[in-house]
Amino acid sequence: MNQKIKFYQSLQFKIALVFILMLVLTLEIVGAVFVRQLERANLNTFKQQIELPVSVTNSLARSLSIDNANEANQQIKTTIQQLSNPNLTELNVVDAKGITRGTNQKSQRMVGETNNSKLIRNTLVNNRTHSETIYDRNQKKHYYVMTVPLVSGNDNNVVGAVYLRANLESVYSTVNSISLIYLSATVITIVIGLIFSVIISREITRPIEKIRGQTLKIAQGDFTGRIKVRANDELGQLAGAINNLSIRVEESQESIDSERRRLDSVLSHMTDGVLATDRRGNIIIANNLALEMLGVSAEAELIGKSILDMLDIRNKYTFRDLMESEQDYNEVILDNLSDEIIVSATFSPIQRESGFVSGMVCVLHDITDQVQEEEERKQFVSNVSHELRTPLTSVRSYVEALGDGAINDPELGPKFLQVVEDETDRMIRMINDLLSLSRMDAGTTKLDLEYVNISELFNYILDRFDMIIQNDEVTGTDKQYSIDRHITNKSLWVEIDPDKFTQVIDNIMNNAVKYSPDGGIITARLTDTHNHVILSIADQGLGIPRKDLRHVFDRFFRVDKARSRKQGGTGLGLAISKEVVNLLGGQIWVNSTEGKGSTFYIALPYVQFEEDDWDDQVDEG
């Protein structure tokens, strides 16, 4: 996020502030030391200037040694008047008893008075020079005060002391003037330093700002910009590293986008539904097939939802149950998502190299066809077993009866043997049909294709059934049937296997003859379209219930099982017919109304030929 930085928060301000603070601190320390040393030097010079020469102190000591007080005072006064030190504000000479004997003040009133100054007493007692700097609050001035003992030259006894007081304002005035000059120079230095610090900090922060701008662009996905490297210092190396980082991130982003597009393409074109969850079981990815299986129109309706709720398995499993398995995956059969499909859900955890589980992948596989095929296989085996068991049971019963003596009965013996033969033929036909279907399922059925005039072949097959009906060879009853033909007179040459196609028409016609009522009409039609020939055979039988129409071509399926078995059908004829038509590249279907009859349709691919073209092909052949 590109948030605007206030000036006082910027690095430029901080660098300038640190530089100025360091400069001020340095100047203050240097100034304090300098002023202090200057003050000390001036004070020492000043103190040296106000110190009394030794000749003066000796003269004053000799004067105090004179017994005549007036003479001594006069000599002291003369000595004091001879001193020409403008720095001395006050000079008093005190004897050993603390009585003032002389002064440089215009008023001589204090001469003869006792001086109670602590410094003078200490000097008289200790025979040591004492000095101190005092501040007169009334006059608001600094003074330097010093007391010097006066010692007689004969016995080194203290005969008095000199009290000196000097005005220090000249010293402090000089120090203050120099301090003011230094302060002015400091301010000027700080201003110049501030200007230089701003320039330097700007030079430092400018590449940093460019680096910041480039990193913001990288964060926003813009990898096009590059930082100009102007120097080979740390910032220059950092700018170069940012440029390299931008290139690497761009390459990584392109690689990630490419992988993501590839993954999205894979997920979109997968034949299985895929769901991915986070470590809490909430969906984060779903492909289109998963949306379709779950009956959801948009991915947003799934994102963030619990996979347990979307698969409706919360009452059976917990998320931990799906994650923890002895195998690498956990498979669950879902038959509650829809009434039309059965789904196998395979759950597999997403683990990092450290073993941390970050989520789970669920693959939804439609196993409806597999389940149906399994059910059909079981039903097929059951039907085969049932269909074979019935004639075998019948054969066994009759054989046992023949073995018990019925074979010797001139009436029952031949009859029982005929039944055994019929049932045996029935089983042979069923086994042959099963073998034909098996070869078709395995793709090993060979077709003897040739171009046949379908009109002539269809008429030929119907002619046979006309003869069968007249001779009553199909049902053995006295029912009468008729075949109504609506067949085009055009020559329609279609590439088929004549024998197998004849078997298909025979199966359909046999059913039409068997289930048509006495006096019924079987209508046979043959027409052609632009690229197909269409045959249809319609009867006037009982018809097929709507619920059974989709199972008519299933193996061993019978609408009326009792009547079909009584009439000797195997339940495989229409199944074989469908497989044959499919092998020929055609389609077969049925329309029926219960109680009014059924119509079977066969559509075969057909390419129209002009007569001349066909004659040329025949001659070349």
MIKOL-505096 format. One line per 2 residues: number of its first residue (from 1); their letters; for each residue x, y, z of C-alpha. Coordinates in Angstrom, 3 decimals, padded with zeros to 6 digits, m for minus. Layout:
// MIKOL-505096
NUM) A) X/Y/Z ~ ...
***
This chain:
// MIKOL-505096
1) MN) 000.000/000.000/000.000 ~ 001.511/003.342/m001.087
3) QK) 000.827/005.396/002.036 ~ 002.008/009.012/001.999
5) IK) 004.764/009.662/004.557 ~ 004.727/012.924/006.484
7) FY) 007.891/015.022/006.334 ~ 008.757/014.600/010.002
9) QS) 008.408/010.822/009.529 ~ 010.645/010.709/006.475
11) LQ) 014.167/009.341/006.467 ~ 015.406/012.609/004.966
13) FK) 014.152/014.560/007.978 ~ 015.606/012.047/010.408
15) IA) 019.032/012.078/008.748 ~ 019.078/015.897/008.716
17) LV) 017.879/016.044/012.326 ~ 020.510/013.574/013.526
19) FI) 023.211/015.454/011.632 ~ 022.147/018.821/013.108
21) LM) 021.814/017.396/016.615 ~ 025.284/015.884/016.389
23) LV) 026.621/019.169/015.027 ~ 024.942/021.208/017.780
25) LT) 026.097/018.781/020.441 ~ 029.660/018.898/019.115
27) LE) 029.684/022.698/018.918 ~ 028.176/023.000/022.386
29) IV) 030.770/020.714/023.902 ~ 033.599/022.442/022.055
31) GA) 032.158/025.874/022.954 ~ 031.731/024.973/026.601
33) VF) 035.302/023.717/026.868 ~ 036.635/026.684/024.908
35) VR) 034.757/029.299/026.943 ~ 035.704/027.601/030.163
37) QL) 039.369/027.532/029.200 ~ 039.172/031.139/028.010
39) ER) 037.533/032.209/031.224 ~ 040.154/030.379/033.266
41) AN) 043.000/031.868/031.248 ~ 041.634/035.403/031.573
43) LN) 041.054/034.949/035.287 ~ 044.599/033.709/035.771
45) TF) 045.913/036.673/033.788 ~ 043.726/039.025/035.778
47) KQ) 044.853/037.517/039.079 ~ 048.471/037.930/038.066
49) QI) 047.788/041.567/037.212 ~ 046.309/042.410/040.602
51) EL) 048.906/040.581/042.670 ~ 051.056/042.982/044.720
53) PV) 054.758/043.047/044.047 ~ 056.945/041.591/046.728
55) SV) 058.539/044.988/047.325 ~ 055.132/046.418/048.143
57) TN) 054.215/043.653/050.586 ~ 057.645/043.962/052.251
59) SL) 057.229/047.720/052.494 ~ 053.791/047.330/054.063
61) AR) 055.139/044.697/056.484 ~ 057.940/047.071/057.566
63) SL) 055.485/049.894/057.997 ~ 053.283/047.757/060.295
65) SI) 056.384/046.929/062.343 ~ 056.865/050.649/063.263
67) DN) 055.722/051.339/066.760 ~ 054.474/054.827/065.984
69) AN) 051.004/054.208/064.586 ~ 050.686/057.559/062.839
71) EA) 054.019/057.200/061.112 ~ 053.193/053.626/060.150
73) NQ) 049.800/054.671/058.755 ~ 051.391/057.508/056.826
75) QI) 053.943/055.180/055.232 ~ 051.188/052.668/054.416
77) KT) 049.123/055.408/052.800 ~ 052.113/056.569/050.794
79) TI) 052.812/053.008/049.591 ~ 049.164/052.501/048.620
81) QQ) 049.074/055.797/046.705 ~ 052.152/054.754/044.759
83) LS) 050.255/051.693/043.415 ~ 048.745/052.372/039.986
85) NP) 046.607/049.275/039.301 ~ 043.267/050.298/037.771
87) NL) 041.845/046.806/038.289 ~ 041.929/047.126/042.067
89) TE) 038.565/048.266/043.331 ~ 039.464/048.095/046.998
91) LN) 042.738/047.638/048.925 ~ 042.869/047.497/052.708
93) VV) 045.845/046.921/054.972 ~ 045.037/045.300/058.305
95) DA) 047.434/044.740/061.200 ~ 047.722/041.561/063.222
97) KG) 044.873/042.726/065.490 ~ 042.463/043.108/062.583
99) IT) 042.475/046.913/062.657 ~ 042.450/048.645/059.303
101) RG) 045.658/050.686/058.928 ~ 045.245/051.891/055.411
103) TN) 042.953/051.865/052.334 ~ 042.841/053.074/048.770
105) QK) 039.326/054.381/049.179 ~ 038.771/058.109/049.029
107) SQ) 036.982/057.942/052.318 ~ 039.474/057.082/055.069
109) RM) 036.776/056.523/057.691 ~ 037.402/052.807/057.936
111) VG) 041.095/053.406/058.992 ~ 041.385/052.510/062.655
113) ET) 038.286/050.332/062.584 ~ 038.315/046.605/063.164
115) NN) 037.839/044.435/060.032 ~ 035.820/041.322/060.787
117) SK) 036.253/039.690/057.386 ~ 036.502/035.939/057.635
119) LI) 039.156/035.788/054.940 ~ 041.377/038.242/056.856
121) RN) 041.008/036.292/060.079 ~ 041.911/033.050/058.304
123) TL) 044.935/034.689/056.717 ~ 046.141/036.152/060.023
125) VN) 045.720/032.828/061.739 ~ 046.997/030.487/059.002
127) NR) 049.620/032.766/057.451 ~ 048.293/031.730/054.022
129) TH) 046.944/033.597/051.049 ~ 043.223/033.202/050.513
131) SE) 041.191/034.090/047.403 ~ 037.681/033.642/046.063
133) TI) 035.297/034.953/043.435 ~ 032.083/036.477/044.726
135) YD) 028.997/037.926/043.121 ~ 027.529/041.101/044.501
137) RN) 023.788/040.795/044.065 ~ 023.239/044.431/044.795
139) QK) 025.684/045.706/042.209 ~ 025.200/042.590/040.022
141) KH) 028.920/042.327/039.474 ~ 031.579/039.714/039.940
143) YY) 034.533/040.456/042.177 ~ 037.784/038.728/042.892
145) VM) 038.783/038.898/046.570 ~ 042.251/037.962/047.865
147) TV) 043.978/038.285/051.254 ~ 047.774/038.205/051.449
149) PL) 049.635/037.850/054.801 ~ 052.289/040.397/055.674
151) VS) 055.278/038.841/057.376 ~ 058.077/040.722/059.203
153) GN) 061.472/040.103/057.753 ~ 063.144/039.461/061.137
155) DN) 061.176/036.697/062.778 ~ 058.681/035.733/060.056
157) NV) 055.773/036.654/062.272 ~ 052.508/037.778/060.694
159) VG) 052.241/041.462/061.313 ~ 049.140/041.978/059.173
161) AV) 047.375/041.264/055.938 ~ 046.391/042.977/052.712
163) YL) 042.762/042.688/051.518 ~ 042.398/043.066/047.751
165) RA) 039.129/043.340/045.868 ~ 039.064/043.583/042.042
167) NL) 036.169/043.997/039.620 ~ 035.942/041.027/037.217
169) ES) 033.437/042.597/034.817 ~ 036.149/043.357/032.311
171) VY) 037.152/039.704/032.301 ~ 033.602/038.448/031.957
173) ST) 032.824/041.101/029.388 ~ 035.675/039.826/027.266
175) VN) 034.545/036.232/027.777 ~ 030.954/037.141/026.938
177) SI) 032.034/038.970/023.803 ~ 034.065/036.001/022.675
179) SL) 031.163/033.660/023.596 ~ 028.774/035.786/021.577
181) IY) 031.123/035.625/018.614 ~ 031.377/031.874/019.054
183) LS) 027.594/031.597/019.340 ~ 027.142/033.573/016.136
185) AT) 029.674/031.368/014.398 ~ 027.864/028.326/015.805
187) VI) 024.508/029.511/014.447 ~ 026.037/030.193/011.055
189) TI) 027.714/026.790/011.153 ~ 024.430/025.113/012.087
191) VI) 022.588/026.863/009.257 ~ 025.278/025.856/006.769
193) GL) 025.315/022.357/008.269 ~ 021.530/022.201/007.969
195) IF) 021.728/023.088/004.296 ~ 024.437/020.516/003.710
197) SV) 022.576/017.915/005.768 ~ 019.426/018.423/003.710
199) II) 021.448/018.097/000.501 ~ 023.277/015.021/001.739
201) SR) 020.161/013.395/003.150 ~ 018.345/014.077/m000.089
203) EI) 021.155/012.467/m002.043 ~ 020.972/009.479/000.275
205) TR) 017.179/009.192/000.336 ~ 016.618/009.837/m003.377
207) PI) 017.859/006.384/m004.463 ~ 016.071/004.902/m001.453
209) EK) 012.861/006.554/m002.653 ~ 013.422/005.132/m006.127
211) IR) 014.045/001.721/m004.598 ~ 010.848/002.093/m002.571
213) GQ) 008.888/003.073/m005.681 ~ 010.262/000.085/m007.588
215) TL) 009.423/m002.324/m004.767 ~ 005.867/m000.928/m004.678
217) KI) 005.587/m001.552/m008.422 ~ 006.862/m005.092/m007.908
219) AQ) 004.296/m005.610/m005.140 ~ 001.565/m004.385/m007.537
221) GD) 002.746/m006.761/m010.280 ~ 004.584/m004.221/m012.469
223) FT) 008.060/m005.580/m013.244 ~ 008.895/m003.301/m016.184
225) GR) 010.747/m000.486/m014.400 ~ 014.457/m000.508/m013.560
227) IK) 016.464/001.627/m011.103 ~ 019.444/003.509/m012.545
229) VR) 022.595/002.579/m010.645 ~ 024.700/005.776/m010.388
231) AN) 027.352/004.631/m007.902 ~ 028.973/001.459/m006.716
233) DE) 028.250/002.102/m003.046 ~ 025.882/000.237/m000.748
235) LG) 022.814/001.979/m002.193 ~ 024.012/001.279/m005.721
237) QL) 024.464/m002.375/m004.875 ~ 021.018/m002.398/m003.238
239) AG) 019.499/m000.858/m006.383 ~ 021.201/m003.527/m008.495
241) AI) 019.871/m006.216/m006.157 ~ 016.353/m004.769/m006.495
243) NN) 016.672/m004.842/m010.296 ~ 017.785/m008.470/m010.158
245) LS) 014.958/m009.233/m007.740 ~ 012.462/m007.627/m010.130
247) IR) 013.722/m009.835/m012.964 ~ 013.634/m012.979/m010.814
249) VE) 010.168/m012.181/m009.460 ~ 008.901/m011.490/m012.987
251) ES) 010.268/m014.814/m014.188 ~ 008.816/m016.594/m011.148
253) QE) 005.464/m014.866/m011.633 ~ 005.372/m015.837/m015.295
255) SI) 006.242/m019.403/m014.334 ~ 003.560/m019.430/m011.631
257) DS) 000.979/m017.932/m014.019 ~ 001.920/m020.490/m016.664
259) ER) 001.607/m023.326/m014.167 ~ m001.667/m021.895/m012.897
261) RR) m003.062/m021.640/m016.429 ~ m001.872/m025.168/m017.119
263) LD) m003.469/m026.358/m013.887 ~ m006.703/m024.507/m014.687
265) SV) m006.696/m026.046/m018.154 ~ m006.070/m029.501/m016.711
267) LS) m008.799/m029.042/m014.107 ~ m011.233/m027.690/m016.712
269) HM) m010.682/m030.611/m019.099 ~ m010.514/m033.370/m016.523
271) TD) m013.120/m036.066/m016.786 ~ m013.372/m036.092/m012.999
273) GV) m014.553/m033.435/m010.584 ~ m011.861/m031.953/m008.354
275) LA) m012.291/m030.130/m005.055 ~ m009.461/m028.710/m002.938
277) TD) m009.838/m027.568/000.665 ~ m007.792/m025.762/003.275
279) RR) m006.720/m027.433/006.498 ~ m010.133/m026.700/008.032
281) GN) m012.044/m028.498/005.293 ~ m013.356/m025.368/003.537
283) II) m013.398/m025.530/m000.266 ~ m010.890/m023.254/m002.041
285) IA) m010.809/m024.736/m005.590 ~ m013.462/m026.492/m007.693
287) NN) m013.415/m027.348/m011.397 ~ m016.388/m027.193/m013.748
289) LA) m017.206/m030.906/m013.582 ~ m017.319/m030.765/m009.784
291) LE) m019.773/m027.855/m010.027 ~ m021.906/m029.897/m012.421
293) ML) m021.866/m032.976/m010.185 ~ m022.837/m030.924/m007.146
295) GV) m025.556/m029.076/m009.036 ~ m023.922/m025.669/m008.523
297) SA) m023.843/m023.006/m011.213 ~ m020.900/m020.897/m010.012
299) EA) m017.675/m021.602/m008.140 ~ m018.433/m018.742/m005.737
301) EL) m021.300/m020.800/m004.294 ~ m018.750/m023.413/m003.132
303) IG) m015.760/m021.332/m002.065 ~ m015.491/m021.147/001.708
305) KS) m018.136/m023.829/002.314 ~ m017.371/m027.014/004.210
307) IL) m016.783/m030.007/001.946 ~ m018.731/m032.180/004.413
309) DM) m021.826/m030.040/003.912 ~ m021.494/m029.786/000.131
311) LD) m021.122/m033.577/m000.194 ~ m023.813/m034.134/002.469
313) IR) m021.674/m036.568/004.473 ~ m021.388/m034.695/007.777
315) NK) m023.635/m037.259/009.504 ~ m021.347/m040.118/008.413
317) YT) m017.824/m038.705/008.513 ~ m015.762/m036.019/010.167
319) FR) m012.983/m034.139/008.414 ~ m010.458/m036.046/010.521
321) DL) m011.988/m039.353/009.371 ~ m011.384/m038.383/005.748
323) ME) m007.845/m037.153/006.416 ~ m006.681/m040.096/008.487
325) SE) m006.436/m043.363/006.607 ~ m004.095/m046.329/006.588
327) QD) m003.656/m045.725/002.842 ~ m002.687/m042.517/001.067
329) YN) m006.323/m041.936/000.192 ~ m009.808/m042.566/001.492
331) EV) m012.639/m043.539/m000.893 ~ m016.315/m042.887/m000.222
333) IL) m019.246/m043.823/m002.470 ~ m021.804/m041.012/m002.791
335) DN) m025.260/m041.943/m004.044 ~ m027.052/m038.960/m002.516
337) LS) m025.815/m036.151/m004.783 ~ m028.329/m036.847/m007.544
339) DE) m030.920/m039.366/m008.574 ~ m029.118/m039.845/m011.899
341) II) m025.482/m040.401/m010.956 ~ m023.403/m042.346/m008.452
343) VS) m020.074/m040.756/m007.505 ~ m016.902/m042.156/m006.010
345) AT) m015.179/m039.508/m003.835 ~ m011.473/m040.099/m003.214
347) FS) m009.930/m037.965/m000.476 ~ m006.169/m037.421/m000.279
349) PI) m004.347/m035.064/002.130 ~ m002.004/m032.339/000.895
351) QR) 001.222/m032.648/002.872 ~ 004.351/m030.533/002.848
353) ES) 007.830/m032.012/003.110 ~ 007.745/m031.328/006.857
355) GF) 004.642/m033.501/007.181 ~ 002.318/m030.566/007.900
357) VS) m001.122/m031.131/006.358 ~ m002.229/m027.930/004.622
359) GM) m005.435/m029.218/003.060 ~ m007.084/m032.020/001.124
361) VC) m007.911/m032.896/m002.474 ~ m011.161/m034.661/m003.314
363) VL) m011.581/m036.318/m006.731 ~ m015.182/m036.996/m007.762
365) HD) m015.469/m039.827/m010.291 ~ m018.766/m040.712/m011.949
367) IT) m019.123/m044.479/m011.504 ~ m022.736/m044.658/m012.647
369) DQ) m021.809/m046.605/m015.782 ~ m019.556/m048.932/m013.813
371) VQ) m022.267/m049.615/m011.266 ~ m024.808/m050.134/m014.021
373) EE) m022.430/m052.415/m015.916 ~ m021.805/m054.370/m012.744
375) EE) m025.525/m054.656/m012.144 ~ m026.067/m055.625/m015.764
377) RK) m023.308/m058.211/m015.512 ~ m024.865/m059.687/m012.400
379) QF) m028.278/m059.600/m014.062 ~ m026.816/m061.120/m017.214
381) VS) m025.236/m063.974/m015.273 ~ m028.497/m064.450/m013.387
383) NV) m030.506/m064.445/m016.620 ~ m028.135/m066.856/m018.361
385) SH) m028.254/m069.157/m015.360 ~ m032.022/m068.944/m015.243
387) EL) m032.477/m069.381/m018.992 ~ m030.187/m072.406/m019.078
389) RT) m031.524/m073.882/m015.873 ~ m035.094/m073.989/m017.188
391) PL) m034.439/m076.175/m020.291 ~ m031.825/m078.221/m018.415
393) TS) m034.338/m078.935/m015.660 ~ m036.901/m079.873/m018.276
395) VR) m034.413/m082.120/m020.087 ~ m033.377/m083.759/m016.839
397) SY) m036.983/m084.405/m015.863 ~ m037.835/m085.988/m019.189
399) VE) m034.607/m087.995/m019.265 ~ m035.339/m089.313/m015.780
401) AL) m038.864/m090.182/m016.901 ~ m037.443/m091.976/m019.933
403) GD) m035.002/m093.790/m017.702 ~ m037.816/m094.847/m015.418
405) GA) m039.464/m096.694/m018.338 ~ m041.277/m094.039/m020.349
407) IN) m038.936/m094.785/m023.270 ~ m040.658/m098.145/m023.666
409) DP) m044.057/m096.498/m023.926 ~ m044.805/m096.205/m027.667
411) EL) m046.791/m093.004/m027.092 ~ m044.822/m091.178/m024.353
413) GP) m041.319/m092.209/m025.429 ~ m041.203/m090.382/m028.783
415) KF) m043.018/m087.389/m027.285 ~ m040.534/m087.066/m024.394
417) LQ) m037.595/m087.437/m026.783 ~ m039.017/m084.662/m028.965
419) VV) m039.247/m082.374/m025.921 ~ m035.638/m083.182/m025.024
421) ED) m034.598/m082.381/m028.581 ~ m036.535/m079.100/m028.629
423) ET) m035.050/m077.954/m025.316 ~ m031.585/m078.951/m026.491
425) DR) m032.040/m076.928/m029.703 ~ m033.229/m074.017/m027.604
427) MI) m030.079/m074.143/m025.441 ~ m027.899/m074.422/m028.555
429) RM) m029.562/m071.348/m030.063 ~ m029.066/m069.451/m026.812
431) IN) m025.416/m070.434/m026.581 ~ m024.846/m069.482/m030.221
433) DL) m026.495/m066.101/m029.569 ~ m024.327/m065.590/m026.496
435) LS) m021.221/m066.445/m028.496 ~ m022.258/m063.954/m031.194
437) LS) m022.749/m061.218/m028.575 ~ m019.442/m062.109/m026.955
439) RM) m017.607/m061.767/m030.258 ~ m019.325/m058.445/m030.904
441) DA) m018.380/m057.180/m027.435 ~ m014.778/m058.260/m027.994
443) GT) m014.700/m056.645/m031.444 ~ m013.737/m059.879/m033.172
445) TK) m016.850/m060.160/m035.347 ~ m015.958/m060.130/m039.013
447) LD) m018.249/m058.424/m041.479 ~ m018.477/m059.547/m045.097
449) LE) m019.409/m056.169/m046.509 ~ m020.703/m055.698/m049.999
451) YV) m022.935/m053.261/m051.815 ~ m026.466/m054.646/m051.843
453) NI) m029.662/m053.288/m053.316 ~ m031.480/m052.941/m050.021
455) SE) m034.882/m052.808/m051.723 ~ m034.445/m056.215/m053.339
457) LF) m033.005/m057.755/m050.149 ~ m035.853/m056.419/m048.033
459) NY) m038.457/m057.736/m050.477 ~ m036.694/m061.115/m050.570
461) IL) m036.818/m061.433/m046.750 ~ m040.490/m060.422/m046.664
463) DR) m041.261/m062.976/m049.403 ~ m039.892/m065.698/m047.148
465) FD) m042.181/m064.582/m044.325 ~ m045.118/m064.603/m046.709
467) MI) m044.376/m068.275/m047.342 ~ m043.908/m068.939/m043.615
469) IQ) m047.246/m067.346/m042.794 ~ m049.016/m069.340/m045.529
471) ND) m047.508/m072.603/m044.263 ~ m048.166/m071.683/m040.594
473) EV) m044.567/m072.566/m039.665 ~ m044.056/m069.936/m037.014
475) TG) m046.686/m070.388/m034.327 ~ m048.404/m073.582/m035.241
477) TD) m051.806/m071.872/m034.928 ~ m054.585/m071.051/m037.318
479) KQ) m053.984/m067.255/m037.095 ~ m053.894/m065.325/m040.322
481) YS) m051.347/m062.530/m041.009 ~ m050.615/m060.201/m043.843
483) ID) m047.662/m058.023/m044.727 ~ m048.333/m054.559/m046.122
485) RH) m045.346/m053.310/m048.094 ~ m044.406/m049.702/m048.771
487) IT) m041.036/m050.056/m050.423 ~ m039.517/m047.587/m052.850
489) NK) m038.890/m048.758/m056.385 ~ m035.511/m047.013/m056.506
491) SL) m032.352/m049.044/m056.385 ~ m030.738/m048.209/m053.036
493) WV) m027.242/m049.633/m052.896 ~ m026.009/m049.894/m049.310
495) EI) m022.791/m051.444/m048.042 ~ m023.830/m054.147/m045.539
497) DP) m023.225/m057.746/m044.500 ~ m026.238/m059.479/m046.132
499) DK) m026.288/m062.469/m043.794 ~ m026.151/m060.471/m040.573
501) FT) m028.621/m057.894/m041.874 ~ m031.001/m060.720/m042.830
503) QV) m030.654/m062.015/m039.246 ~ m031.706/m058.583/m037.936
505) ID) m034.811/m058.411/m040.136 ~ m035.645/m062.036/m039.237
507) NI) m035.522/m061.214/m035.498 ~ m037.800/m058.198/m035.881
509) MN) m040.221/m059.990/m038.224 ~ m040.371/m063.063/m035.961
511) NA) m041.385/m060.835/m033.036 ~ m043.961/m059.032/m035.198
513) VK) m045.453/m062.341/m036.356 ~ m045.487/m063.850/m032.856
515) YS) m047.124/m060.923/m031.097 ~ m049.546/m059.780/m033.812
517) PD) m053.220/m060.745/m033.264 ~ m055.142/m063.052/m035.578
519) GG) m055.739/m061.191/m038.826 ~ m053.163/m058.563/m037.949
521) II) m051.280/m056.517/m040.508 ~ m047.520/m056.131/m040.437
523) TA) m046.479/m052.940/m042.236 ~ m043.015/m052.839/m043.808
525) RL) m041.618/m049.569/m045.173 ~ m038.414/m048.567/m046.923
527) TD) m037.580/m044.958/m047.770 ~ m034.436/m042.980/m048.391
529) TH) m033.266/m039.569/m047.232 ~ m030.313/m037.500/m048.314
531) NH) m027.769/m039.757/m046.580 ~ m029.721/m042.618/m044.975
533) VI) m032.086/m045.410/m045.876 ~ m034.757/m046.058/m043.263
535) LS) m036.570/m049.361/m042.808 ~ m039.519/m049.781/m040.464
537) IA) m041.579/m052.800/m039.411 ~ m044.840/m052.124/m037.566
539) DQ) m047.172/m054.655/m035.942 ~ m050.604/m054.414/m034.311
541) GL) m049.706/m056.387/m031.175 ~ m049.982/m055.582/m027.496
543) GI) m047.311/m052.888/m027.675 ~ m044.632/m052.090/m025.140
545) PR) m045.234/m050.071/m021.956 ~ m043.460/m046.708/m021.917
547) KD) m041.364/m047.658/m018.904 ~ m039.979/m050.692/m020.760
549) LR) m039.091/m048.979/m024.054 ~ m035.514/m048.177/m023.035
551) HV) m034.899/m051.816/m022.044 ~ m036.201/m053.452/m025.217
553) FD) m032.707/m053.964/m026.619 ~ m031.259/m055.173/m023.303
555) RF) m030.114/m058.757/m023.138 ~ m032.669/m061.275/m021.812
557) FR) m035.267/m058.529/m021.452 ~ m038.874/m059.543/m022.036
559) VD) m041.953/m057.418/m021.579 ~ m044.047/m060.516/m020.856
561) KA) m041.561/m063.104/m019.621 ~ m044.034/m065.969/m019.232
563) RS) m045.485/m065.611/m022.712 ~ m042.075/m065.018/m024.349
565) RK) m040.577/m068.112/m022.768 ~ m043.648/m070.130/m023.746
567) QG) m043.126/m069.027/m027.332 ~ m039.518/m070.134/m027.236
569) GT) m037.693/m066.802/m027.315 ~ m034.227/m066.414/m025.782
571) GL) m034.464/m062.677/m025.081 ~ m031.288/m062.054/m027.114
573) GL) m032.638/m061.420/m030.610 ~ m033.130/m057.664/m030.325
575) AI) m029.845/m057.284/m028.433 ~ m028.026/m059.015/m031.298
577) SK) m029.939/m056.898/m033.812 ~ m028.797/m053.703/m032.108
579) EV) m025.167/m054.801/m032.057 ~ m025.265/m055.763/m035.748
581) VN) m026.838/m052.450/m036.784 ~ m024.228/m050.573/m034.756
583) LL) m021.451/m052.526/m036.483 ~ m022.951/m051.491/m039.832
585) GG) m022.798/m047.853/m038.746 ~ m026.563/m047.510/m038.416
587) QI) m029.134/m046.982/m035.694 ~ m032.110/m048.975/m034.465
589) WV) m034.952/m047.761/m032.255 ~ m038.579/m048.475/m031.446
591) NS) m041.778/m046.516/m030.994 ~ m044.718/m048.191/m029.310
593) TE) m048.125/m047.484/m027.855 ~ m049.402/m049.990/m025.358
595) GK) m052.372/m051.910/m026.798 ~ m051.815/m050.592/m030.353
597) GS) m048.566/m052.209/m031.458 ~ m044.917/m051.366/m031.980
599) TF) m042.779/m049.997/m034.815 ~ m039.082/m050.821/m035.147
601) YI) m036.893/m048.502/m037.210 ~ m033.484/m049.150/m038.788
603) AL) m031.429/m046.339/m040.320 ~ m028.344/m047.213/m042.401
605) PY) m025.826/m044.817/m043.946 ~ m026.361/m044.380/m047.652
607) VQ) m024.469/m042.549/m050.408 ~ m026.470/m041.769/m053.540
609) FE) m024.967/m042.838/m056.867 ~ m025.926/m041.785/m060.345
611) ED) m026.727/m044.758/m062.526 ~ m023.761/m044.071/m064.832
613) DW) m021.374/m043.760/m061.921 ~ m022.651/m047.002/m060.434
615) DD) m022.342/m048.827/m063.773 ~ m018.749/m047.578/m064.108
617) QV) m017.909/m048.849/m060.609 ~ m019.474/m052.238/m061.386
619) DE) m017.538/m052.514/m064.675 ~ m014.266/m051.591/m062.941
621) G) m014.978/m054.177/m060.293
***
